[in-house]
Amino acid sequence: MRVLVVGGAGYLGSHVVRYLAPQAKVTVYDNLLYRDEYLEQVDFVYGDVQDVIRLNIQLKQSDVVLWLAAIVGDTACSTNPAVAHQVNVDALERATDFFHGPLIFLSTASVYGFYDGLATEETPFNPQSLYAETKVKAEAALANRANTLILRLATLHGPSPRMRFDLAVNVMTRDAVLNNSVTVHGGSQWRPLASVLDVAHFIYGNTLKTPMLTGTYNVVSENVQIQHVADTICSITGAQQNTIQTHVEDRRDYHMSGEKLGDLYHPVIMVEDSAIEIQRLIKEGRFKDPYASKYVNQKALQGMYYG
C-alpha cells in the first residue's frame, strides 16, 4: 500500500508516519514549515500544498492519502486570512478534484465553537474563529465524496518530534515547570482533549483497514474544564496558579461526544500522563529553548507565509 501523508512532518503527522512506516510504503509531502530538517527513514518530497503540479505527481502515485496539512490555530489563521483559506480550503479542493481514492481528512472540534450541551456529529456548526471556518468549508468540499473519512479532533496534547507549545496542556506544563506558574484565562470553559499519540495510532489503524472506515466522526478522549487541567498540572509540578477572569480571548466552550466512534477508538493517555512526560523531557533538557518561536504555530508561520 502506497500512503501519501500530506503534512507528515507536523505535530500529529510525525507520529502517524512512525506508526505507518513499518507497514506501508510511506511518502511524506511537507514544506518543513516548523522544522529545519526531516530525517525519518521514509520517502520525502519537499513541497507546499499550493504547488499543484508537484503535489499531483505524488497524488497520482498513491493508494491512500492522509491530508494533515493546514494552517492550524486561531491566531495563526487570523494573521493572514487569505493565505489561511488558500492552504486550508483551496488546496484541498484542487487535490480532491484530482485524487479520487481513499482519503482521511483532519478537521477540528472547533467547528462546534460555543455549544451548551454534548456536541455530536449532527450538532450544527458554530465556528468562533477563522481557523474553524476554514475547516467547515473544507468539510463542505468533501461532503459528497466517496471513500472519505473526516475526523473532528479534540484539542491534542503530549510530546512530538515536532513539538507544539501553543496547546493548552503543553503550554501550561511548560510554564509550570520553568516558571512555577500556570496562568488560567477563565477556567470554567470545557474542552474536549485527546493525546496526540492516541489519535495518531487510531489514524494509523484506519489507514491500513480494508475497507477503510468512512464518514464523519468526533475523536475525543475526555471532556475537561480548563480549571481542572490547571489543577492537574499544578498537582504534578507543584506550580502556583494565576487565574484571570477579566479577559478571555478564546470563546470556545463545549463538550464533544465520542459515542459514534465507540469502541473503534481506545485512548490510553490522559492529561496527567502527557503532563508528566512533558515535565520529564523539559527537566532532562530535551528542549534547548522551550520558548522558541518554532514551537508556536503563529510565530513559525511568519517566516514562510507572512514574513
Stockholm file with secondary structure:
# STOCKHOLM 1.0

chainA/1-307         MRVLVVGGAGYLGSHVVRYLAPQAKVTVYDNLLYRDEYLEQVDFVYGDVQDVIRLNIQLKQSDVVLWLAAIVGDTACSTNPAVAHQVNVDALERATDFFHGPLIFLSTASVYGFYDGLATEETPFNPQSLYAETKVKAEAALANRANTLILRLATLHGPSPRMRFDLAVNVMTRDAVLNNSVTVHGGSQWRPLASVLDVAHFIYGNTLKTPMLTGTYNVVSENVQIQHVADTICSITGAQQNTIQTHVEDRRDYHMSGEKLGDLYHPVIMVEDSAIEIQRLIKEGRFKDPYASKYVNQKALQGMYYG
#=GR chainA/1-307 SS CEEEEETTTSTTHHHHHHHHTTTSEEEEEECCSSCSCCCCSSEEEECCTTCHHHHHHHHHTCSEEEECCCCCSHHHHHHCHHHHHIIIIIHHHHHHHHCCSCEEEEEEGGGGCEEEEEECTTSCCCCCSHHHHHHHHHHHHTTTCSSEEEEEECEEESCCSSCCSSSHHHHHHHHHHHHSEEEEESSCCEEEEEEHHHHHHHHHHHHHCSSCCCEEEEECSEEEEHHHHHHHHHHHHCCEEEEECSCCCCCCEEEECCTTTGGGCCCCCCHHHHHHHHHHHHHTTCSSCTTCGGGSHHHHHHHHTCC
#=GC SS_cons         CEEEEETTTSTTHHHHHHHHTTTSEEEEEECCSSCSCCCCSSEEEECCTTCHHHHHHHHHTCSEEEECCCCCSHHHHHHCHHHHHIIIIIHHHHHHHHCCSCEEEEEEGGGGCEEEEEECTTSCCCCCSHHHHHHHHHHHHTTTCSSEEEEEECEEESCCSSCCSSSHHHHHHHHHHHHSEEEEESSCCEEEEEEHHHHHHHHHHHHHCSSCCCEEEEECSEEEEHHHHHHHHHHHHCCEEEEECSCCCCCCEEEECCTTTGGGCCCCCCHHHHHHHHHHHHHTTCSSCTTCGGGSHHHHHHHHTCC
//
